[in-house]
Amino acid sequence: DGGITQSPKYLFRKEGQNVTLSCEQNLNHDAMYWYRQDPGQGLRLIYYSQIVNDFQKGDIAEGYSVSREKKESFPLTVTSAQKNPTAFYLCASSTPRTEMGGYTFGSGTRLTVV
Amino acid sequence: AQSVTQLGSHVSVSEGALVLLRCNYSSSVPPYLFWYVQYPNQGLQLLLKYTTGATLVKGINGFEAEFKKSETSFHLTKPSAHMSDAAEYFCAVKDRGTSYGKLTFGQGTILTVHP
């Protein structure tokens, strides 16, 4: 079945470390997105990419980096510059053919700083 | 910029009672409107959407929502709550006329269903 796979499901990071969250889709969608979810704050957009080798900052990009070397993959790196990285991270994808249908979401990665 | 307001961060209902989750958007041009549901530690699942046409939209699991332009609202309802409806619900909007418009989400409403 087509879908979005996020890994790992749970991730623990020590202070000062960079960590990379994986997001892979086999839906042949052009656009991919990373959202951060904190209790009571809804979902906030970190980065998005509409095409391979191109991406744009969202509302809260500081302390994060991304790459889009393949259409299927959009990994997110949480750097040591992100002061409060503990959160639930969601990856999503879309395509113009499904734009009116919203996004398809992965099952998320919960990152905890220890 | 678009904004979405969900009134009530927590809603509690009895099993069998009406569910009403409120959503208001800010733009003068009606956007595309969505409701998503999220179960603990999972991603978001689309419940229903409004793009054009009939203003009463039916979705999965017995939910429906009505687009009211004059009130800039898109409230979610279900006539009779089930225990399995307990989850967090998000209203989201996207500007019309864009190929890759960004979804803007409300703060979320946690629905509790008690016996």
Interface residues (C-beta under 8 A of the other chain):
Chain A: I4 Q6 K9 D30 A31 Y33 Y35 G40 Q41 G42 L43 R44 L45 Y48 Q50 G58 F88 L90 A92 S94 P96 E99 M100 G101 G102 Y103 F105 G106 S107 G108 R110
Chain B: S9 Y32 F34 Y36 N41 Q42 G43 L44 Q45 L46 K49 T51 F90 A92 K94 T98 S99 Y100 G101 K102 L103 F105 G106 Q107 G108
